Amino acid sequence: MKLCIVGSSGHYHYVLDPVRCHRDLDLEIAGIAPGSEGENIEGLRQEVIKLGYKPLIYEDYRSMFDEINPDIAVINCYFGDLAKVSEEALTRSINVFTEKPVATTLEDLEKLKKAYERSKKTFVAMLGIRYKPWFLAAHRYVEDGSIGEIRLLNTQKSYKLGRRGENYKSREVYGGTIPWVGSHGVDWIRWFSREEFVSVYASHSSKHNRGHGDLEMTALCHFVLTNEIFASLTIDYFRPDNAPTHDDDRLRVVGTKGIVEVIKNKVLLIDGKTPGIREIPLESEGSIFLDFLKEVEGKGKCLVTAEDSFRVTEVCLKARQSADEAKVVYL
């Protein structure tokens, strides 16, 4: 299968890491191109060449699609351009593996959904944290009924800020911290609860963002789900530079029979059957891109679906609207 990569501003290592480890994949990285004005793809080019590929380099991704006619487009340009590039690929009947949020406006999201429906191709957003051993283990225990019926979920995304590029400083280009960082938390809430979002009330602030323009440094979302389940999402870029990891992802799922927590890459369970809190054995780490390939090849279904990708994006954009307008938004 021929693959093209558009842009280098997202998590393209979801693709390169499994390709590096599985050299027997029937996959050719045939071309790369920027997806946004001013985007530098030199680092990506060097990494692809180190893997032994000789991709053609294009200035225009449309020309690349037309000339190479790839089976797969990996799209990770500036976030404000993701929907436009994905739509171009789907219109050409190309399977799409894209950075999230898959769109940064509700209008672009609707156009993208229609392009997907017409294309009948595979479309998956890079919600790859689902495949971490601790999230897979926690999800298995919840699905097994170990904590009973879910009543409450708390999620956390905390990142180091570092020094971000110019594309993070403009709302139009960046899309906002709730859609970019918060999409993972929204995905966990949906994945674990299997409920629908009813409403959201959110707040965000760009104070103390160290000269990063519009970039919001903190955000807090309160969601009401069906069956009177409540969920929260906190987001911040204040993780200290000397912290041992770039991110601090946390999840707490409260059920009628117990509580499961993901914290510091561990899974803790308290269920009333065994005294105290016990640590759950982790699952093996998965790969969202290898899962995506199986679906493209007709050999299985990806854990993250097109429906997941679109709905998570919609909820994030409605949460951003709530924060902008300081009001409850219904979904």
Buried (B, 14 or more C-beta within 10 A) or exposed (E): BBBBBBBBBBBBBBBBEBBEEEEEBEBBBBBBBBBBEEBEBEEBBEBBEEEEBEBEEBEEBBEBBEEBEBBBBBBBBBBBBBBBBBBBBBEBEBBBBBBBBBBBBEEBBBBBBEBBEEBEBBBBBBBBBBBBBBBBBBBBBBEEEBBBEBBBBBBBBBBBBEEBBEBBBBBEBBBBBBBBBBBBBBBBBBBBBEBEBBBBBBBBBBEEBEEBBBBBBBBBBBBBBEEEBEBBBBBBBEBEEEEEEEBBBBBBBBBEEBBBBBBEEBBBBBBEEEEEEEEBEBBEEBBBBBBBBBBBEEEEEBBBBBEBBBBBBBBBBBBBBBBBEEEEBEB
